[in-house]
Amino acid sequence: MATLFSFNVGDRGMASVVRMDNGDPVHISVRGSGVIVRHSRLGFFGAKLYESTSYDDAASTAKDLHGLYCSQLTPPGMNEPVLMAFTKAVLHCSTLAEIMDILNTTDEETALEISPATG
């Protein structure tokens, strides 16, 4: 199972680092402009696994993610709902492909639910 390596909640934004089963680091960054989830050994550089287009999109995806997982894997000090939801979702994954599937599928399903019906 993936493990939480570190997290930071500050004035400029929030972030967490999760280590996957094979040791791959996954960085989750939450800012006013949205959320970026990356696979990277160097922090801000590396392959994007997920990127929201706005903070509203990120919050909507976080709400969907929160409903997917019942168990609380995040530490008590992590109180920011968007960071907590994305971190908890990544902690439930065992591979990078699974992270991409969960985060991007949740985002697409949300878009489908709120788009107007065509007829």
C-alpha positions in Angstrom: 0.0 0.0 0.0 1.2 3.5 -0.7 2.3 5.6 2.2 2.3 9.3 3.0 5.8 10.6 3.1 5.2 14.3 3.9 2.7 17.1 3.7 2.7 20.8 4.1 -0.2 23.3 4.6 0.9 26.9 4.3 0.0 30.4 3.1 1.2 29.8 -0.5 -0.4 26.5 -1.0 -0.6 22.9 0.2 1.2 19.8 -0.9 1.7 16.2 0.0 4.2 13.5 -1.2 3.0 9.9 -1.3 5.4 7.0 -1.9 3.9 4.2 -4.0 4.6 0.5 -3.3 7.6 0.5 -5.7 9.0 3.7 -4.1 7.9 6.1 -6.8 7.1 9.5 -5.4 3.8 11.2 -6.2 3.6 15.0 -5.5 0.1 16.5 -4.9 0.1 20.3 -5.1 -3.0 22.4 -4.3 -3.0 26.1 -5.0 -5.6 28.8 -5.8 -5.3 27.8 -9.5 -6.1 24.2 -8.9 -4.5 20.8 -8.3 -1.5 19.1 -10.0 -0.6 15.5 -9.3 2.9 14.6 -10.6 5.1 11.5 -10.6 8.5 13.1 -10.0 11.7 12.4 -8.1 12.5 16.2 -8.4 9.3 17.7 -7.0 7.8 20.2 -9.4 9.2 18.5 -12.5 8.0 15.3 -13.9 5.0 13.7 -15.6 1.6 15.1 -14.8 -0.8 12.4 -13.7 -3.7 14.9 -13.2 -4.2 18.6 -13.6 -7.4 20.6 -12.8 -8.3 23.6 -15.0 -9.5 25.6 -12.0 -9.9 25.4 -8.3 -13.6 24.9 -8.7 -12.9 21.8 -10.9 -10.5 20.5 -8.3 -13.0 21.0 -5.5 -15.7 19.2 -7.5 -13.3 16.3 -8.1 -12.3 16.3 -4.5 -16.0 16.0 -3.5 -16.3 13.0 -5.8 -13.1 11.4 -4.5 -14.2 11.9 -0.9 -17.3 9.8 -1.6 -15.3 7.0 -3.1 -13.2 6.1 -0.1 -14.5 5.6 3.4 -11.3 4.9 5.3 -9.3 7.8 6.6 -5.6 7.3 5.7 -4.6 11.0 6.1 -3.1 12.2 9.4 -5.1 14.4 11.8 -3.2 17.6 11.0 -4.3 17.4 7.3 -7.5 19.4 7.5 -7.8 21.0 4.1 -10.6 19.1 2.3 -9.1 19.2 -1.3 -5.6 18.1 -0.3 -7.1 15.5 2.0 -9.4 14.0 -0.8 -6.6 13.9 -3.4 -4.1 12.4 -0.9 -6.5 9.8 0.3 -7.3 8.8 -3.3 -3.6 8.4 -4.2 -3.0 6.5 -0.9 -5.6 3.9 -2.0 -3.9 3.3 -5.4 -1.0 0.9 -6.0 0.2 2.1 -9.4 0.7 5.3 -11.3 -1.8 4.0 -13.9 -4.4 3.5 -11.2 -3.9 7.1 -10.0 -4.4 8.5 -13.5 -7.5 6.3 -14.0 -9.1 7.3 -10.7 -8.4 11.0 -10.9 -9.1 11.6 -14.6 -12.2 9.3 -14.7 -13.7 11.1 -11.7 -13.1 14.4 -13.4 -14.7 13.2 -16.7 -17.7 11.8 -14.9 -18.2 15.1 -13.1 -18.1 17.0 -16.4 -20.7 14.6 -17.9 -23.0 15.0 -14.9 -23.2 18.8 -15.2 -23.1 19.2 -18.9 -26.5 20.0 -20.5 -28.4 17.3 -22.3 -28.2 17.4 -26.0 -31.2 16.3 -27.9 
